[in-house]
Amino acid sequence: MPEIDYSTEDQKIISRYEAESPWGMSTCVDLKECDPDLIRSAEKIKQFVNELVTLIEMKKYGECICANFGDNPRVSGYSMTQLIETSLISGHFANNSNSAYLDIFSCKAYPPYKAAEFCKNFFKAKTIGVKVNFRY
């Protein structure tokens, strides 16, 4: 299977975004087999948020909320929310499966595959799933 040129895909998405002028863009990033130490660290999750916000050229609004909770072992772990001036970044980190489920939502265009690849690399995930949706 050929490698995907993410920079070309990002440019196609950004061009389409500019042409269609939707209200916003949402990217869902599902990461599997993450480094357990990274997804279980509030400090590392907050570092991730700061670096992602810089990468996609957004501006934080307030501090990152990061809480570890859950009675059900299947879903317990950290959840994170970071408001940005153009909407928000959120995520849940599932301890039981070493998975991360991230959402980047903004009414300002950004390179979704570049952002997703950053997420994968930061949490040292073995696999990734990405879905990009425009919101109208």
C-alpha positions in Angstrom: 0.0 0.0 0.0 1.5 3.4 -1.0 2.4 6.0 1.6 0.0 8.9 1.9 1.4 12.4 1.4 -0.2 14.0 4.4 1.0 17.5 3.4 -0.9 17.2 0.1 -4.0 15.8 1.9 -3.8 18.7 4.4 -3.6 21.2 1.6 -6.6 19.7 -0.2 -8.7 19.8 3.0 -7.6 23.4 3.8 -8.4 24.5 0.2 -11.8 22.8 0.4 -12.4 24.5 3.8 -11.6 27.9 2.3 -13.9 27.3 -0.7 -16.9 25.9 1.2 -16.5 28.1 4.2 -18.1 25.8 6.8 -18.6 26.8 10.4 -15.8 24.6 11.6 -13.6 21.5 11.2 -13.4 18.5 13.5 -10.7 15.9 13.5 -11.1 12.7 15.4 -7.9 10.9 16.2 -8.0 7.4 17.7 -4.7 6.1 19.0 -4.1 2.5 19.9 -1.2 0.9 21.9 0.1 4.2 23.3 2.9 4.4 25.8 1.2 3.7 29.1 3.4 6.2 31.1 2.5 9.0 28.8 -1.3 8.6 28.8 -1.3 8.2 32.6 0.6 11.5 33.3 -1.4 14.7 33.7 1.9 16.6 33.2 2.6 14.9 29.8 -1.0 15.4 28.7 -0.8 19.1 29.4 2.6 19.2 27.6 1.0 17.5 24.6 -1.8 20.1 24.6 0.6 23.0 24.7 2.7 21.6 21.9 -0.4 20.8 19.7 -1.8 24.3 20.2 1.5 25.7 19.0 1.7 23.3 16.1 -1.7 24.1 14.7 -1.3 27.8 15.4 -4.2 28.3 17.8 -4.5 30.3 21.0 -5.4 28.8 24.3 -8.2 30.2 26.3 -7.6 29.4 29.9 -5.8 26.4 31.4 -6.1 22.8 30.4 -8.5 20.8 32.5 -7.1 17.3 33.0 -8.8 14.8 35.4 -8.3 11.1 36.1 -11.5 9.3 36.9 -13.8 6.4 36.2 -15.2 3.5 38.2 -15.3 1.2 35.3 -11.8 -0.2 34.5 -12.7 -0.4 30.8 -13.0 3.4 30.5 -11.1 4.8 33.4 -8.2 7.2 32.8 -7.6 10.9 32.2 -9.9 13.1 30.3 -8.7 16.5 29.0 -10.3 19.7 27.7 -8.5 22.7 26.4 -10.6 25.7 25.2 -9.0 27.5 22.3 -10.2 30.9 21.0 -11.7 29.1 17.9 -13.3 26.2 19.9 -11.7 23.3 21.8 -9.4 20.3 22.0 -10.6 17.3 24.1 -9.5 13.8 24.7 -9.9 10.7 26.8 -7.1 8.3 27.6 -8.2 4.7 28.4 -5.9 3.0 30.8 -7.2 -0.5 30.2 -6.5 -0.5 26.5 -3.7 2.1 26.4 -5.8 4.0 23.9 -6.4 7.7 23.3 -9.4 9.3 21.7 -8.8 12.9 20.7 -11.0 15.6 19.1 -9.7 18.8 17.6 -12.5 21.2 16.8 -12.0 24.7 15.4 -13.7 27.3 13.2 -10.2 28.2 11.9 -8.6 25.8 9.4 -5.6 23.7 10.4 -3.7 20.8 8.9 -5.6 17.8 10.4 -3.2 15.0 9.3 -0.1 16.9 10.5 -2.0 17.3 13.9 -2.9 13.6 13.9 0.6 12.5 13.1 1.9 14.7 16.0 -0.6 13.0 18.3 0.6 9.6 17.3 4.2 10.4 17.7 3.7 12.2 21.0 1.9 9.3 22.7 4.1 6.7 20.8 1.0 5.0 19.4 1.4 1.9 17.2 -1.8 2.6 15.2 -3.9 5.6 14.3 -7.4 6.3 12.9 -8.3 9.7 11.6 -11.6 11.2 10.5 -12.0 14.8 9.3 -15.4 16.4 9.2 -16.6 19.8 8.3 -19.4 21.3 10.4 -22.0 23.4 8.7 
